[in-house]
Amino acid sequence: MDDRVEPADAARALSEIDRRREQVIRRKIFPSWWWWAYAVLITELAASAESGRGVLLGTGIALFVAGSLVVDLPVRRASRAAAPRRGLAGPGAARTTLIGSAAFAAALLGVGLATGISLKAAGAPCPGTIAAAVTGVVFAIGGPMLVRLDAATLVRRSRSRQ
C-alpha cells in the first residue's frame, strides 16, 4: 500500500484549506441593516436626552436597551455559529483590529463633538440630536468599511504566514 500523496492532490487540498480560511475570516457577522439600526437607536437616545423631560428620557433609555437587544440577536447567533480560532490570522492581528476600532471610535467621538459644539455655537435647535444623527450616519457608513478593511488585513496576514 502506497501512502504517498500526489503533488496535485496536495496542492488542491491546500488550496481548499486557504479558501475556507478566507471564507471564515470574511464571514459576515454584521448585516448591513445592523449599522443603520444602531444609528437610529443612537439618534433616538440623544433626542430623548435632549428633550429634558424625565419621562421621555426613561422611555428613550428603555427603547434603546430593548432595541439593542433585538438588533444584536442575529449578530450573537452568527458569532457563535463559526467562531474562528485565535491564531487564524497570525500574530498581531488582534492588535491591528483593536487599533482600527479605537481609531474609529475616536473619529466618531470627534465627529459628534465637533458637530454638536458647532451647532450649539450657531444657535441651532436640538444640536445634540442632530450631532447624534450625523455621527450615526458616519457609523453606518464607516463601520462596514472598517470591517471589510479588517477582514482584508486578516486574509493578507493569513496568506503571508504560509
Buried (B, 14 or more C-beta within 10 A) or exposed (E): EEEEEEEEEEEEEEEEEBEEBBEBBEEEBBBEEBBBBBBBBBBBBBBBBBBEEEEBBEBBBEBBEEBEEEBBEBEEEBEEEEEEEEEBBBEEBEEBBEEBEEEBEEBBEEBBEEBBEEBBEEEEEBBBBBBBBBBBBBBBEBBBEBBEBBBEBBBEBBEEEE
